[in-house]
Amino acid sequence: MTIDIAGTSTAPVDPGLWPAVTRAPRGPLAGAAGAIADRLFRRAAARLPIRVVYPDGTLIGAADPTLPTMVVHRPQALVRRVGRYGLIGFGESYMAGDWTSTDPAGLLTEFGKRLAELIPPVLQRFRPLAVVRQPRSQHNSIAQARRNVSEHYDLSNDLFAEFLDETMTYSSAWFGSLPASWPDLPDAQHRKIDRLLDAARVGPGSTVLEIGTGWGELCLRAAARGARVRSVTLSAEQQRLATARVAAAGLADRVDIELRDYRDVDGSYDAVVSVEMIEAVGYRFWPTYFAALDRLVAPGGRVAIQAITMPHDRMMASRNTHTWIQKYIFPGGLIPSTEAIIGITEGQTRLRTVDMLSLRPHYAATLRLWRERFVQRRDAVAALGFDDVFHRMWELYLAYSEAGFRSGYLDVYQWTFAPTGGP
């Protein structure tokens, strides 16, 4: 099945969107912070299996030229950004072109493996004073949640089509074997979706609620089984394309796709499924999210979600901070820990875990394929109106995410719950 997505809206990028990267911080404070950041960075780089090359020919780190290499083009701009804004500044320095890499995912993987060791303990004590606090304007009230989702998912259906496979599935695949190549991706996405539907016991006559439509592939797979599907999304662009795909497949009589917040959904469903949507909910609203899943699943039904997770201590340390990913990619979001999910479901709902499957290496492979495709399609992305800063930003986002799974800092689970008699 082929769907023509021509004519969907694009979002030409206004250079005014990137004021933080137009120039590095200036002044005595930025200079002092940059000097400290420079010493810490050089110390860290010397201890990792990476290479850092400076414009004057200075080389820090390993001598092996096959290892991930970071090429610093503007050293002072880099360290001033990092000294003033930490990891946000590190990301903005890549957006600005202060540094590049022969292997950004490999470079960030090595940083991720040793993240806790790179800052001396005496300085870690001052972290709460240095980090940027998360803006209250991004907290996911019903009105703000729609704006946060739109900022990412309504960029352009054409943009996502440039680097996603034909299934238009924007979550971890499950490959038959690794390593994986691009032609493996569509089947791997179907394998992932089918396992989730199997876990939720979706079959002929099932009533299914999907929270977070994406571009409709799960709707299509569930309806093809004979299920009746209600799917909700906050992305107008996703709703438009997903609805068109369902109609083209001749399944419009079995699928309804609504522009609606999960908190406004009613009814009772045999299966409630939600793929990588909890990450956008926000820390304060995780109990609300799981309460909704609990309320909406019928007795004897199943809840099946796919969720990215991070270590609990890192989640607790970062839950009120503002990160580069939140500032530029997913406003209002936060990745939960397995402990947080278990604590909420067992302490505040009837939902109990009946099955878990980690797809961690499969997500690293999925992200690698997306990133390689995105880089290959650079000219096509530019033709849609997205500038060089945007391209560097998204390349870093995909590499950063891949590194999270490669290093073991991030994981992703297919997680199945069954309702019991009470909390």
C-alpha positions in Angstrom: 0.0 0.0 0.0 1.4 3.4 -1.0 0.0 6.7 0.4 0.8 10.0 -1.3 1.6 12.4 1.4 2.3 15.3 -1.0 0.6 18.5 0.1 1.0 18.0 3.8 2.2 21.1 5.5 5.9 21.7 6.0 7.5 24.1 8.5 10.3 26.1 6.8 12.7 26.9 9.6 13.1 30.5 10.7 16.8 31.2 11.7 15.3 33.2 14.5 14.4 30.0 16.2 18.0 29.4 17.0 19.1 32.5 19.1 21.1 30.3 21.5 23.4 29.1 18.7 24.0 32.4 16.8 26.8 33.3 19.2 28.6 31.8 22.1 28.2 33.3 25.6 30.5 36.3 26.3 31.8 38.2 29.3 34.0 37.4 32.3 31.6 34.9 33.8 31.4 32.9 30.6 35.2 33.0 30.2 35.8 31.7 33.7 33.1 29.0 33.3 34.6 28.1 29.9 38.1 27.7 31.4 36.8 25.2 34.0 34.8 23.4 31.3 37.9 23.2 29.1 40.0 21.5 31.8 37.2 19.1 32.8 36.5 18.2 29.1 40.2 17.6 28.3 40.6 15.5 31.4 37.5 13.4 30.5 38.5 13.0 26.8 42.0 11.7 27.8 40.4 8.9 29.8 38.1 7.6 27.0 38.6 5.5 23.9 38.0 8.6 21.7 40.1 11.2 19.9 39.7 15.0 20.1 41.4 17.0 17.4 41.9 20.8 17.8 42.5 23.4 15.0 46.2 23.8 16.0 46.8 20.1 15.6 46.6 19.2 19.3 45.3 15.7 19.8 43.8 14.4 23.0 42.9 10.9 23.7 43.7 7.7 21.9 46.1 7.5 19.0 44.1 4.9 17.1 42.6 6.9 14.1 39.8 4.3 13.7 38.2 5.3 17.1 35.4 7.9 17.2 36.9 11.3 16.6 35.6 14.7 17.7 36.9 17.6 15.5 36.8 20.9 17.4 36.5 23.9 15.0 35.9 26.7 17.5 37.4 25.7 20.9 36.5 28.8 22.8 32.9 28.8 21.7 32.5 25.1 22.6 33.9 25.5 26.1 32.0 28.7 26.8 28.7 27.1 25.9 29.5 24.0 27.9 30.7 26.1 30.9 27.6 28.2 30.8 24.9 25.7 29.9 26.3 22.2 30.5 24.9 19.5 28.2 22.5 22.0 26.7 25.5 24.0 25.6 27.3 20.9 24.3 24.3 20.2 22.1 24.0 23.8 21.0 27.7 23.8 20.1 27.1 20.9 17.7 24.1 22.8 16.2 26.3 25.8 15.7 29.1 23.8 14.1 31.7 24.4 16.9 32.5 20.7 16.6 31.8 17.7 14.3 32.5 14.0 14.5 33.4 11.2 12.1 31.1 9.0 14.3 28.8 11.0 16.5 26.9 8.0 17.8 30.1 6.2 18.7 31.5 9.3 20.4 28.4 9.8 22.5 28.3 6.1 23.3 31.7 6.3 25.0 30.7 9.4 26.9 27.4 7.7 28.0 29.2 4.6 29.3 31.3 6.8 31.7 28.9 9.7 32.3 28.9 9.4 36.1 32.7 9.3 36.3 33.5 12.2 34.1 32.7 15.0 36.6 34.7 14.9 39.8 32.6 14.1 42.9 33.4 17.5 44.5 31.8 19.3 41.5 28.8 16.9 41.3 27.7 18.4 44.7 27.2 21.7 42.9 25.1 20.3 40.1 21.7 21.5 41.5 23.1 25.1 41.5 24.3 24.9 37.9 21.6 23.1 35.9 18.9 24.9 34.0 15.4 24.4 35.6 12.6 23.1 33.4 10.2 25.9 32.4 6.8 25.7 34.0 5.4 26.7 30.6 6.2 23.2 29.3 4.3 21.3 32.0 1.7 19.1 30.3 -1.7 20.6 31.1 -4.2 19.5 28.4 -3.7 22.8 26.5 0.1 22.7 26.8 0.4 19.0 26.0 -1.1 19.7 22.5 1.4 22.5 21.9 4.3 20.3 23.1 3.3 17.4 20.8 2.7 19.7 17.9 6.2 21.2 18.2 7.7 17.8 17.3 5.2 15.7 15.5 3.6 18.5 13.4 6.8 19.6 11.9 6.0 17.9 8.6 4.8 14.4 7.6 7.1 14.8 4.6 10.1 15.2 6.9 9.4 12.0 8.8 8.8 10.2 5.5 12.3 11.0 4.4 13.9 8.8 7.1 11.2 6.4 8.3 10.5 3.2 6.4 7.2 2.6 4.5 5.3 1.6 7.6 5.9 5.2 9.0 6.6 3.7 12.4 8.5 6.0 14.8 9.4 3.6 17.6 11.8 0.7 18.2 11.6 -2.2 15.8 12.2 -5.8 16.8 14.5 -7.5 14.3 14.7 -11.2 13.7 18.5 -11.0 14.0 21.2 -8.3 14.5 23.0 -6.6 12.9 20.2 -5.2 10.8 20.0 -3.4 7.4 17.5 -1.0 5.9 15.4 -3.6 4.0 14.9 -5.5 7.3 13.1 -2.5 8.9 9.5 -2.8 7.7 9.2 -6.5 8.8 10.9 -5.6 12.1 8.3 -2.9 12.8 5.5 -5.3 12.0 7.1 -7.9 14.3 7.2 -5.4 17.1 3.5 -4.3 16.6 2.3 -7.9 16.3 4.0 -8.9 19.5 2.4 -6.0 21.3 -1.1 -6.9 19.9 -0.5 -10.5 20.8 0.4 -9.5 24.4 -2.8 -7.4 24.6 -4.8 -10.4 23.2 -6.2 -8.5 20.2 -8.2 -10.6 17.8 -11.5 -10.7 15.9 -14.1 -8.7 17.8 -11.7 -7.1 20.2 -12.3 -3.5 21.2 -9.0 -1.7 21.2 -8.0 1.8 22.5 -4.7 3.2 21.2 -3.2 6.1 23.1 -0.8 7.8 20.7 -1.7 7.1 17.0 1.6 7.8 15.3 1.0 7.5 11.6 -1.5 4.6 11.9 0.4 1.4 11.4 -0.8 -0.2 14.7 -4.4 0.7 13.8 -4.0 -1.0 10.5 -2.5 -4.2 12.0 -5.2 -4.4 14.7 -8.1 -3.7 12.3 -6.7 -6.4 9.9 -7.1 -8.9 12.8 -10.8 -8.0 13.0 -10.6 -5.6 15.9 -12.5 -2.4 16.4 -10.0 0.4 17.0 -10.3 3.8 18.6 -7.1 5.8 18.5 -6.3 9.2 19.9 -3.5 11.6 19.2 -2.6 15.3 19.8 -0.9 15.7 16.4 -3.1 17.1 13.7 -0.6 16.0 11.0 -0.5 12.4 12.3 -4.2 12.3 12.5 -4.5 13.5 8.9 -2.1 11.0 7.4 -3.1 8.1 9.6 -6.8 8.6 8.6 -5.8 8.6 4.9 -3.8 5.4 5.3 -6.7 3.6 7.1 -9.1 4.7 4.3 -6.7 3.6 1.6 -6.5 0.1 3.3 -10.4 -0.1 3.2 -10.5 -0.3 7.1 -12.3 3.0 7.8 -15.3 1.2 9.1 -13.2 -0.4 11.9 -11.0 2.5 12.9 -11.7 5.9 14.4 -8.8 8.3 14.9 -9.5 11.3 17.0 -7.6 14.5 18.0 -8.1 14.0 21.7 -6.1 14.0 24.9 -5.9 10.6 26.7 -7.4 12.3 29.8 -10.6 13.0 27.9 -11.2 9.5 26.7 -14.0 7.4 28.1 -15.3 3.9 27.6 -14.2 0.4 28.4 -11.9 -1.6 26.1 -10.6 -5.2 25.9 -7.2 -3.9 25.1 -5.4 -0.6 25.7 -2.2 -0.1 23.9 0.3 2.8 23.9 3.6 2.8 22.1 6.4 5.1 23.4 3.9 7.7 24.5 4.6 7.8 28.2 7.9 9.6 27.5 5.8 12.7 26.5 3.5 12.6 29.5 5.8 14.4 32.0 6.8 13.4 35.5 3.9 15.0 37.2 1.3 13.3 35.0 2.6 9.7 35.1 0.1 8.7 37.8 -2.7 10.4 35.7 -1.6 8.4 32.7 -1.6 5.0 34.5 -4.9 5.9 36.2 -6.4 6.4 32.7 -5.1 3.0 31.5 -6.5 1.4 34.6 -9.9 3.1 34.2 -10.2 2.4 30.5 -9.3 -1.4 30.4 -12.2 -3.8 30.8 -12.1 -6.5 33.5 -10.2 -9.4 32.1 -8.6 -7.1 29.5 -4.9 -6.3 28.9 -2.8 -3.1 28.8 0.3 -3.3 26.6 2.7 -0.4 26.3 6.1 0.1 24.8 8.2 2.4 27.1 11.7 3.8 27.0 13.3 3.8 30.5 16.4 5.2 32.2 18.1 4.5 35.5 16.1 5.5 38.5 18.8 7.6 40.1 19.4 9.6 36.9 15.7 10.1 36.4 15.3 11.5 39.9 18.3 13.8 39.5 17.0 15.1 36.1 13.2 15.2 36.7 13.2 19.0 37.4 16.0 20.0 35.1 15.8 21.3 31.5 17.8 19.2 29.0 18.9 19.7 25.5 16.4 17.1 24.3 13.5 18.9 26.1 14.6 22.3 24.8 14.9 21.4 21.2 13.3 18.0 20.5 10.6 16.9 23.0 9.4 19.8 25.2 7.7 18.7 28.4 8.9 15.1 28.2 10.8 12.8 30.6 11.8 9.2 30.3 10.7 7.1 33.3 12.5 4.4 35.2 11.2 0.8 35.6 11.0 1.5 39.4 8.8 4.6 38.8 6.4 2.6 36.6 6.2 -0.3 39.0 5.8 2.0 42.0 2.9 3.9 40.3 1.1 0.8 38.9 1.3 -1.3 42.0 0.7 1.5 44.5 -2.0 3.5 42.7 -3.8 1.3 40.2 -5.1 -2.2 39.7 -2.6 -2.9 37.0 -0.1 -5.6 37.6 2.9 -6.7 35.4 2.4 -10.0 33.6 5.1 -9.7 30.9 8.2 -7.6 30.0 10.5 -7.8 27.0 13.6 -5.6 26.5 14.3 -4.4 23.0 17.4 -2.3 23.9 19.8 -3.5 21.2 17.0 -3.4 18.6 16.4 0.3 19.4 20.1 1.1 18.9 19.8 -0.6 15.5 16.6 1.2 14.6 18.1 4.6 15.4 21.2 3.8 13.4 19.1 3.1 10.4 17.0 6.2 10.8 20.2 8.4 11.3 21.9 7.0 8.3 18.8 7.5 6.2 18.4 11.1 7.5 22.0 12.0 6.6 21.6 10.4 3.2 18.4 12.5 2.6 20.0 15.8 3.6 19.2 17.6 0.3 15.6 16.4 0.3 15.2 17.6 3.9 16.6 21.0 2.9 14.2 21.2 0.0 11.4 20.9 2.5 12.6 24.2 4.1 14.7 22.9 7.0 18.0 24.7 7.4 21.5 23.4 8.3 21.1 24.1 12.0 18.0 22.0 12.0 19.8 19.2 10.2 22.7 19.2 12.7 20.2 19.3 15.6 18.3 16.3 14.3 21.4 14.4 13.4 22.7 14.9 17.0 19.3 13.9 18.4 19.3 10.6 16.5 22.9 9.9 17.4 22.4 10.9 21.0 19.4 8.5 21.3 21.3 5.7 19.6 24.2 6.2 22.0 21.8 6.0 24.9 20.8 2.4 23.9 24.3 1.4 22.8 25.8 2.4 26.1 23.1 0.8 28.2 22.0 4.1 29.7 18.6 3.7 28.1 16.4 0.7 27.7 13.0 0.0 26.1 10.4 -2.5 27.1 7.2 -4.0 25.8 5.3 -4.1 29.1 2.0 -5.9 29.6 -0.4 -5.3 32.5 -3.5 -7.0 33.7 -6.1 -5.4 36.0 -6.6 -7.0 39.4 -9.4 -6.5 41.9 -8.0 -3.4 43.4 -4.8 -1.2 44.0 
